[in-house]
Amino acid sequence: MKFHQILIIIFLLYGSGVDAQEIFTPPLKSKASFMAGEKLIYQIRYGFIVGGTTTFSLQEELYQGKSVFHATAVGQTTGMAHALYGVTDIYESWFDKESNLPFKQIRDIKEGHYTSFNEVTYDRINNSVNSKLSGMHKVPEKILDLTSTFYYLRRIDFSKMAEGDVIFVNMYFADEIFPFRLRFKGKESIRTKFGRISCIKISPVVEVGRMFKTQDDLTVWLTDDENHLPVLVRMDLSVVGSVLLKLIKYENTANQMVFHEVE
């Protein structure tokens, strides 16, 4: 399974069976969840097989004279998988430090002999985007892109949410608008390579069918601290079984990480 397919599964599946009254956009935390210089590395595993890594890095840059965050997500195969498939997918986003709304995104795909590159800029006044591949498109207000969504979820104030509440987000990806929903499922302590840590548990609301047997087959664990750092993503897929994204390295988090020794 390729990196972009994993991202599509995690973020871009339409929800089903959710009461519209349960869906809302929660407030963002006032305290910073991340800062320039942060670097996160995840390992992609299929059972005992390591398929690749995903690296998120965050920098501070000027965009049209404004200080913004520049986030880069790089997914690539490793070892034998890289020799066979040679996947390197790069997603970049320049987004506002306060609102988390992107000004520009880049998608640069190299998978074997297939390559694709696109740059999209956002017009927030007119709620439109300009894609170098497909031109101008009208989009919903406050739409995000793939990489800025990763950081947006970390800024949510989960103390304002009740278990079962659903987060709703619109995202522009591959020249399409993708609405998606994530259900807050409470808190849970999990084991990681760094130790045990208390986490916030959220599940993208997925369509039960060909890929998923139940609505609980996709889960994301964020640390229950000021960082809201994703430490684990688990996907139980009907075709290939369990796929895990595990945090294996982190640098320069905005707030101290507190892991407890595994018993």
C-alpha positions as CSV (number, residue, x, y, z in Angstrom):
1,M,0.0,0.0,0.0
2,K,1.5,3.3,-1.1
3,F,1.9,6.4,1.1
4,H,-0.8,8.5,-0.6
5,Q,-3.3,5.7,-0.4
6,I,-2.7,5.5,3.4
7,L,-3.3,9.3,3.6
8,I,-6.5,9.0,1.6
9,I,-7.7,6.3,3.9
10,I,-6.9,8.2,7.0
11,F,-8.3,11.6,6.0
12,L,-10.5,11.4,3.0
13,L,-13.3,8.9,3.6
14,Y,-16.8,10.1,3.8
15,G,-18.7,9.6,7.0
16,S,-22.0,7.8,7.4
17,G,-24.7,7.6,10.0
18,V,-23.8,10.8,11.8
19,D,-26.5,13.1,13.2
20,A,-26.0,16.6,11.8
21,Q,-26.6,18.0,15.3
22,E,-23.6,16.2,16.5
23,I,-21.3,17.8,14.0
24,F,-19.6,21.0,14.9
25,T,-16.2,22.9,14.6
26,P,-14.7,23.0,18.1
27,P,-12.6,25.9,19.3
28,L,-8.8,25.9,19.1
29,K,-6.5,25.9,22.1
30,S,-4.8,29.2,23.0
31,K,-1.6,27.5,24.1
32,A,0.8,26.4,21.2
33,S,0.7,22.7,20.3
34,F,3.7,23.0,18.1
35,M,6.5,25.3,17.1
36,A,9.1,25.9,14.3
37,G,11.8,23.3,14.4
38,E,9.5,20.4,15.4
39,K,10.3,17.1,13.5
40,L,8.2,13.9,13.8
41,I,9.1,10.6,12.2
42,Y,6.6,7.7,11.8
43,Q,7.1,4.2,10.8
44,I,4.5,2.4,8.5
45,R,4.1,-1.3,9.4
46,Y,1.9,-4.0,7.9
47,G,2.1,-6.7,10.5
48,F,5.9,-7.5,10.8
49,I,6.7,-5.7,7.6
50,V,8.1,-2.2,7.7
51,G,6.9,-0.5,4.5
52,G,8.2,3.0,4.9
53,T,8.5,6.2,6.9
54,T,6.6,9.4,7.1
55,T,8.3,12.6,8.3
56,F,6.6,15.8,9.4
57,S,8.8,18.9,9.8
58,L,7.8,22.5,10.6
59,Q,9.6,25.8,9.9
60,E,8.8,29.5,10.2
61,E,9.0,31.4,6.9
62,L,7.8,34.6,5.2
63,Y,5.0,34.3,2.7
64,Q,4.1,37.5,0.9
65,G,5.6,39.4,3.8
66,K,3.8,37.5,6.5
67,S,5.3,35.2,9.0
68,V,3.7,31.8,8.5
69,F,4.4,28.1,9.3
70,H,5.8,26.0,6.5
71,A,5.0,22.3,7.0
72,T,6.5,19.5,5.0
73,A,5.3,15.9,5.1
74,V,7.5,13.3,3.3
75,G,6.4,9.7,2.8
76,Q,8.8,7.2,1.4
77,T,9.3,3.5,1.1
78,T,12.3,1.9,2.7
79,G,14.5,-1.2,2.2
80,M,13.2,-3.8,-0.2
81,A,9.9,-1.9,-0.6
82,H,11.8,1.1,-1.9
83,A,13.9,-1.0,-4.2
84,L,10.6,-2.5,-5.7
85,Y,8.4,0.6,-5.8
86,G,10.6,3.7,-5.1
87,V,7.9,5.9,-3.5
88,T,8.7,9.4,-2.4
89,D,5.6,11.6,-1.8
90,I,6.0,15.2,-0.6
91,Y,3.2,17.5,0.7
92,E,3.9,21.1,1.7
93,S,1.7,23.7,3.2
94,W,2.2,27.4,4.1
95,F,-0.4,28.2,6.7
96,D,-1.4,31.0,9.1
97,K,-0.1,30.8,12.6
98,E,-3.3,31.8,14.3
99,S,-6.1,30.4,12.1
100,N,-4.2,27.4,10.7
101,L,-5.7,28.2,7.3
102,P,-3.3,27.5,4.3
103,F,-2.1,30.1,1.8
104,K,-0.4,27.7,-0.5
105,Q,0.1,23.9,-0.9
106,I,2.4,21.7,-3.0
107,R,1.9,18.1,-3.9
108,D,5.0,16.3,-5.4
109,I,4.5,12.6,-6.1
110,K,7.1,10.1,-7.3
111,E,6.0,6.5,-7.3
112,G,8.0,4.2,-9.6
113,H,7.8,5.7,-13.1
114,Y,4.8,7.9,-12.1
115,T,5.3,11.5,-11.2
116,S,2.9,14.3,-10.5
117,F,3.4,17.9,-9.3
118,N,0.9,20.6,-8.4
119,E,0.8,23.9,-6.6
120,V,-2.4,25.4,-5.2
121,T,-2.8,28.9,-3.8
122,Y,-5.8,30.1,-1.7
123,D,-7.9,33.2,-2.1
124,R,-9.5,33.6,1.4
125,I,-11.5,36.7,0.4
126,N,-13.3,35.1,-2.5
127,N,-13.2,31.5,-1.1
128,S,-11.4,30.1,-4.1
129,V,-8.3,28.2,-5.0
130,N,-6.0,28.4,-8.0
131,S,-4.5,25.1,-9.1
132,K,-1.7,25.0,-11.6
133,L,-3.1,21.8,-13.0
134,S,-6.8,22.6,-13.2
135,G,-7.3,26.4,-12.8
136,M,-9.7,28.2,-10.5
137,H,-12.2,26.5,-8.2
138,K,-14.7,27.8,-5.6
139,V,-14.3,26.2,-2.2
140,P,-16.0,26.4,1.2
141,E,-14.9,28.9,3.7
142,K,-12.0,27.9,6.0
143,I,-11.0,24.9,3.9
144,L,-7.7,23.3,4.8
145,D,-5.2,21.2,2.9
146,L,-3.7,17.8,3.8
147,T,-0.7,18.9,5.8
148,S,-2.4,21.9,7.6
149,T,-5.2,19.5,8.7
150,F,-2.6,17.4,10.5
151,Y,-1.6,20.5,12.6
152,Y,-5.2,21.8,12.9
153,L,-6.3,18.6,14.7
154,R,-3.5,19.1,17.2
155,R,-4.8,22.5,18.1
156,I,-8.4,21.4,18.9
157,D,-9.5,22.1,22.5
158,F,-10.8,18.7,23.4
159,S,-11.8,19.9,26.9
160,K,-14.7,21.6,25.1
161,M,-15.9,18.4,23.6
162,A,-18.0,15.5,24.9
163,E,-17.3,11.9,24.1
164,G,-19.2,11.1,20.9
165,D,-19.0,14.6,19.5
166,V,-17.9,14.8,15.8
167,I,-15.3,17.2,14.3
168,F,-16.1,18.3,10.8
169,V,-13.4,19.6,8.4
170,N,-13.3,20.5,4.7
171,M,-10.1,19.8,2.9
172,Y,-8.8,20.5,-0.6
173,F,-6.8,17.5,-1.9
174,A,-5.8,16.4,-5.5
175,D,-8.1,19.1,-6.9
176,E,-11.1,17.9,-5.1
177,I,-13.1,19.0,-2.0
178,F,-13.2,16.3,0.7
179,P,-15.4,16.8,3.8
180,F,-14.6,14.4,6.6
181,R,-15.6,13.8,10.1
182,L,-13.8,12.5,13.2
183,R,-15.5,11.3,16.3
184,F,-14.0,12.0,19.8
185,K,-14.0,8.7,21.6
186,G,-12.6,9.8,25.0
187,K,-9.2,9.0,26.5
188,E,-7.0,6.0,26.8
189,S,-3.5,5.1,28.0
190,I,-1.4,3.3,25.4
191,R,2.1,1.9,25.2
192,T,4.6,3.5,22.8
193,K,8.3,2.9,22.2
194,F,9.0,5.8,24.6
195,G,6.8,4.5,27.4
196,R,3.1,4.7,28.4
197,I,1.2,7.9,27.9
198,S,-2.4,9.1,28.3
199,C,-4.0,9.8,24.9
200,I,-7.0,11.4,23.3
201,K,-8.7,8.9,21.0
202,I,-10.4,9.9,17.8
203,S,-11.8,7.9,15.0
204,P,-12.5,9.1,11.4
205,V,-16.1,8.2,10.6
206,V,-15.6,5.7,7.8
207,E,-18.0,4.0,5.4
208,V,-18.4,0.4,6.4
209,G,-18.1,-1.9,3.3
210,R,-15.3,-3.0,1.0
211,M,-12.4,-1.6,3.1
212,F,-13.7,-1.5,6.6
213,K,-15.9,-4.0,8.5
214,T,-16.9,-1.6,11.4
215,Q,-16.8,2.1,12.1
216,D,-14.1,1.5,14.7
217,D,-11.5,0.1,12.2
218,L,-9.6,3.4,12.0
219,T,-8.3,5.1,15.1
220,V,-5.8,7.9,15.9
221,W,-4.3,8.5,19.4
222,L,-3.1,12.0,20.3
223,T,-1.1,12.7,23.5
224,D,-3.4,14.1,26.2
225,D,-1.1,17.1,26.8
226,E,-0.5,20.5,25.3
227,N,1.3,18.9,22.3
228,H,-1.6,16.7,21.1
229,L,1.1,14.7,19.4
230,P,-0.2,11.8,17.2
231,V,1.7,8.8,18.5
232,L,-0.3,6.0,16.8
233,V,-2.7,5.4,13.9
234,R,-4.2,2.0,13.5
235,M,-6.2,0.9,10.4
236,D,-7.8,-2.5,10.3
237,L,-8.4,-3.1,6.5
238,S,-10.5,-5.9,5.1
239,V,-8.0,-6.6,2.3
240,V,-4.5,-6.3,3.9
241,G,-5.2,-6.5,7.6
242,S,-3.8,-4.1,10.2
243,V,-1.7,-1.1,9.1
244,L,0.1,0.9,11.8
245,L,1.7,4.3,11.8
246,K,3.9,4.5,14.9
247,L,5.8,7.6,16.1
248,I,9.5,6.5,16.3
249,K,11.2,9.8,16.8
250,Y,10.3,13.4,17.8
251,E,12.4,16.6,18.2
252,N,11.7,20.1,19.4
253,T,8.1,19.8,20.7
254,A,6.6,23.0,21.9
255,N,5.8,21.5,25.3
256,Q,7.5,18.8,27.4
257,M,6.6,15.2,26.6
258,V,5.9,13.0,29.7
259,F,6.1,9.3,29.1
260,H,5.9,6.7,31.9
261,E,7.9,3.6,32.2
262,V,6.1,0.6,30.6
263,E,5.2,-1.9,33.3
